[in-house]
Amino acid sequence: MNISEIILEKIKRDHQGKENAIKRKDLLLYCNYLTYNSDSHLMGSLTDRELRNIYSQLPVISSSDGIFWPIRKEELNEFKFYLKSKAIPLFNRYKMVAEKHRHLMEDGEVIQWNLF
């Protein structure tokens, strides 16, 4: 079992629903404790960034409440709106930069200004 599978299994087993979310720092401690006390040579100590990269590839929700396996439609909808609130400002920044550097665009290339 690799570290991604272990994280996913733990979240599915112990952290179903927002009310049972695990804080990122606690998940990091759990992972590092596991790897330190394991003969399976999962990998060395995880950094916070490595952990974020791992769970961003998993079908789990991460929010200010922590990381959890969604069990209600409302949790999934909240996650969608959370991600949308992050994406729009990033896309608006891209639009501003692209507008100022149109000369870098291919001839005839159209800048698509709608994100959704």
C-alpha positions as CSV (number, residue, x, y, z in Angstrom):
1,M,0.0,0.0,0.0
2,N,1.4,3.4,-0.9
3,I,0.9,6.6,1.1
4,S,-1.9,7.9,-1.1
5,E,-3.9,4.6,-0.5
6,I,-3.2,4.8,3.2
7,I,-4.5,8.4,3.4
8,L,-7.6,7.6,1.4
9,E,-8.4,4.6,3.5
10,K,-8.0,6.6,6.7
11,I,-10.2,9.4,5.5
12,K,-12.9,7.0,4.2
13,R,-12.8,5.0,7.4
14,D,-12.5,7.7,10.1
15,H,-13.5,11.0,8.6
16,Q,-16.8,10.7,6.9
17,G,-18.8,14.0,6.8
18,K,-17.7,17.5,7.6
19,E,-18.3,17.1,11.3
20,N,-15.6,14.3,11.4
21,A,-13.0,16.2,9.3
22,I,-9.3,15.8,10.2
23,K,-7.2,18.9,10.3
24,R,-4.3,18.9,7.9
25,K,-1.7,19.1,10.6
26,D,-3.2,16.1,12.4
27,L,-3.2,14.1,9.1
28,L,0.4,15.1,8.6
29,L,1.3,13.9,12.1
30,Y,-0.5,10.7,11.5
31,C,1.3,10.0,8.2
32,N,4.7,10.9,9.7
33,Y,4.1,8.7,12.7
34,L,3.1,5.8,10.4
35,T,6.1,6.1,8.2
36,Y,8.4,6.5,11.2
37,N,7.0,3.4,12.9
38,S,6.6,1.2,9.8
39,D,8.8,-1.5,8.3
40,S,7.0,-1.0,5.0
41,H,9.3,1.8,3.9
42,L,6.3,3.9,2.7
43,M,8.5,7.0,2.3
44,G,10.4,9.4,4.5
45,S,8.8,12.3,6.4
46,L,6.1,14.1,4.5
47,T,6.1,17.8,4.2
48,D,2.9,19.8,4.4
49,R,3.2,20.6,0.7
50,E,3.7,16.9,-0.2
51,L,0.6,16.0,1.8
52,R,-1.4,18.7,0.1
53,N,-0.3,17.4,-3.3
54,I,-1.3,13.9,-2.3
55,Y,-4.8,14.7,-1.1
56,S,-5.5,17.1,-3.9
57,Q,-5.4,14.0,-6.2
58,L,-7.9,12.1,-4.0
59,P,-11.7,12.2,-4.1
60,V,-11.9,13.9,-0.7
61,I,-12.9,17.4,0.4
62,S,-10.5,19.8,1.9
63,S,-11.8,23.0,3.6
64,S,-11.3,25.2,6.6
65,D,-13.0,22.4,8.6
66,G,-10.3,19.9,7.5
67,I,-10.2,17.0,5.1
68,F,-13.1,14.5,4.9
69,W,-15.0,12.0,2.8
70,P,-18.3,13.7,1.7
71,I,-21.5,11.9,2.7
72,R,-24.1,14.7,1.9
73,K,-24.9,16.6,-1.2
74,E,-24.6,19.9,0.7
75,E,-20.9,19.1,1.5
76,L,-20.2,18.6,-2.2
77,N,-22.0,21.8,-3.2
78,E,-20.1,23.8,-0.5
79,F,-16.9,22.4,-1.9
80,K,-17.9,23.4,-5.5
81,F,-18.6,27.0,-4.4
82,Y,-15.3,27.1,-2.4
83,L,-13.3,26.0,-5.4
84,K,-15.2,28.4,-7.7
85,S,-14.3,31.3,-5.3
86,K,-10.6,30.4,-5.6
87,A,-10.7,29.9,-9.4
88,I,-12.4,33.1,-10.4
89,P,-9.8,35.5,-8.9
90,L,-7.0,33.4,-10.4
91,F,-8.6,33.5,-13.8
92,N,-9.2,37.3,-13.5
93,R,-5.5,37.7,-12.9
94,Y,-4.7,35.7,-16.0
95,K,-7.2,37.9,-18.0
96,M,-5.4,41.0,-16.8
97,V,-2.0,39.7,-17.7
98,A,-3.1,38.3,-21.1
99,E,-4.8,41.6,-22.0
100,K,-1.6,43.5,-21.4
101,H,0.5,41.0,-23.5
102,R,-1.7,40.4,-26.5
103,H,1.4,40.6,-28.6
104,L,2.4,37.2,-27.3
105,M,-0.8,35.6,-28.6
106,E,-0.8,33.7,-31.9
107,D,-2.3,35.6,-34.8
108,G,-6.0,35.0,-34.7
109,E,-5.9,33.5,-31.3
110,V,-8.9,34.5,-29.3
111,I,-8.7,35.0,-25.5
112,Q,-11.7,33.2,-24.0
113,W,-12.9,35.5,-21.2
114,N,-15.4,33.2,-19.6
115,L,-14.3,30.7,-17.0
116,F,-17.6,28.8,-16.6
